[in-house]
Amino acid sequence: MLGRMSVSVARLSVTDELGVSLQPIFGSIRGERSYPMSKRLLQFVAFVGLLPVPQLVYAQENPMEVPGCDLARNPKASDGKLIRVRGTLNVHFEDFSLGIRNCDTEQGIWLAFGGDVPGIVTSMANDNVRRPGVDIKVNDVTYGIKKDENFSRLYALIAARHGDKPDYSVTATLTGMFFAGEESRAAKGTVAFFGYGHLGCCALLVITQVSDVESFPPANLNLRGVLIGVGGKPMEGFTVFDDVLGGSPPERQKTVTNKQGEFAFSNSGQQLRFENPNYRPLALTVEPGGAPIRVTLQDAKHSDWVIPACEKATSSNRIGFSVLFALPKTMESSPFNNDDRQSVFIYPRGGEPTSAELIISSSSEEITDAADSLDSERFEERWVKDSAGNVVGMDARGRRKRDGYWRRAIFLGHDTASYWLQPGRQPNALDQIIDSACIAKR
């Protein structure tokens, strides 16, 4: 039986934050959801699992060298083999494929990273969410990836962008397992192989190792900076996170500031994160390759959101899970449950659940990714703390460039309250609901 794509990782069901479960099977999508929602759906769904011999494969075997044109013209000859091929990576909306040019063929070769590395392209392949520590499976074989300097550089390069436009054209030598897919013959006798990638467009290369990475224009991905504390002095021993954005969770590296408060990264992503309960959390969009940056932290007590425990008398009138919210008379709610997520859709009274803009959810899996600052012209975060001063979550909000307001509050590692509004829509009424949060007594 040919490889099957499904939204499962190591046989564990994965659903998105809005309670959606998708199953791509040879390019056809069977979506199971209650109500249609926004374009953000694709950014939360998970890929993986494609279909015998449980084992872990890296690139330690001797791969077969295959020119890109030969691979595209005759995919069947490389089916099920570990290969090495060089080419330019296409990294666009609904397209993460190996660039094959001037080869007299339109055969597509979809790319997927081995290991737990998510793709960065939004598509019906649903590969931009991976579960940390769980390697991709194809035909019951687990594939890892060598996370070395070459991989880190390639991933940072293909993720770098401004708006929807990639910053670099990236060419690299890719080693991995190749799957031709299902053969199809057209009326004119032309042969194509499909079954993987966006709408089942392509054959598949699972990347297990990267080498000889080049970019145009040439890239400087080094980033340096200094961290200043509340008192105006450099901060020593503070952990700084560097995130390569695009997939969920982001690929992350970290370092610790020295005595002068200095920090540095190579192969930097476009966002730094500074997280310590004593200071207001900060996600900072950066441009690698420039002059050193100076970052000043703020005292957390000026921004902390302290949420109380729910009063027993009012709890029954609230909605939610571990955290409860007061719903005004002008709004109503509708529940939706999926395998590992429970959700409540909030919408104007008398309306339809399809018009819901605020969604309250509880996931059985711990939420590992925070909101990112890259596409927002306004962005801020604050800690969510209980009455004892313990951090119980993070509240992020902003306004996206050429788009509307958004907010995502995470509570107790599993609950979220979030909205993404269309341009021109004001968030006041939805903010009042989120701000009414209290912690349910157990």
C-alpha positions, 0 to 999 in steps of 0.5 A: 500500500502506498504511503498515507498522510495523516495528522498523527505523530507517532500514532498520537492524534493532533488537532489545532487550537480551534478544534480542527482535525484534518486528514490529507490522503493522497491529496484529498482533504477530509476535514472534520470540524463544526464551524468554518473559521479563519485562515489561521486554521492552517497555522495550527494544524499538525502534519505527519505520519505517512505509513513498515519496520519500526526503526530510526533512520538518519543519514548514516548510510551511503546515499545514492547521488542523484541529479535533480533532473534525473530525480524529477524525470524518473522518480520511480528509480529512486523510490524508497532509497536514501539519496543525495540531491542538490537544488534550490528550495521553493519556499512559498505559500502552499509550496515547499518543494525542490526547485527543478528547472529546465528539466522538461518535466513538471514533476513536483518533489515535496520536502519535509524535514526529518526529526521533530522539525516543522515546516514553515510553509502553510499548505494542505500538507499540514506540516508546520506543527510538530510535537517536540521530541517526536520524529516523523514517521513514513510507512512506519519508519521513523526518520531523524535529522542531523541538527548541525551548523548546516541545518541551522543555517538552512532553516534560518535562511528559508524562514527569513522573510518580510511579509510574504516575501522570502529574504533569500533564495537558498540552495543546498545539498539535501540527503534523505529518504525518497518516496515516489508516490503513486504513478499516474498516466495522462491521456497523452502518455505522460507520467506523473507521481503524486500523493504527498505535499499540498493537495497530494501534488508531489513525490516526497523527500524526507530530509535527514541531513543538510550540507553545502548551504548557499544563499542569494544574496549572501547572508549574515545571520549573526546577532549581538546585543546587550541586556540592561536591567531596570536599574540601568546596569547590564544584566549578567546570567540572564537566559536569552532565547533566539527563535527561528519563526515559521513552524510551531514550535519555533526552532530555538537556541539560547545563550546566557549573558556575560558580565557585561550583559552581552549575548550573541547568536549565529544563524539567528532567527528574527525574534528574541525572547526574554522571559523571567517572572521578575521582568515583563516578558519581551518578544523582540523582532530583530534583523540579524547581520546589523549593529549590536542591539540594546535591550532594556527590561521592565519590572514585571509588577507594573504589567502583571495580570493577577487573576483571582480564584473564582467565587463559588457563588458566581462560578456556575454563571461562567464558562470555560475550563480551568479558567472561567469567564463571565459571558455578557447577555449580548453574547452566547456560546457553543461547545465543540469537542475534539479528540484532545481539545475542548473548545467553546465558541463565543459569538453575538446572541442570536447569531451563528457559531460560524461568526465566532471571533473568540474561542476558549479552549483546553488542550490535553497537551501542554501548549509549548509555543507563545505568540510571535511578534514578527507580523505585528506592528503593535505587540505586547506581553505580560505575565498572568499570575495568581494571587500568590504571585505564581506565574500561571500563563502569558497574555499577548496581544497586538495588531497585525500589519495589514490586518486586525487586532489579535489576542492570545492568553494562555492559562495553566499550560493548557487553556487558551482564550484567543481572537483574530479580528478582521480589519476594522473590528474593535476588540473591546467587547472580547477583551472584557470577556477575557479580562473577567478570567478567574481560576476555577477552584478544584 
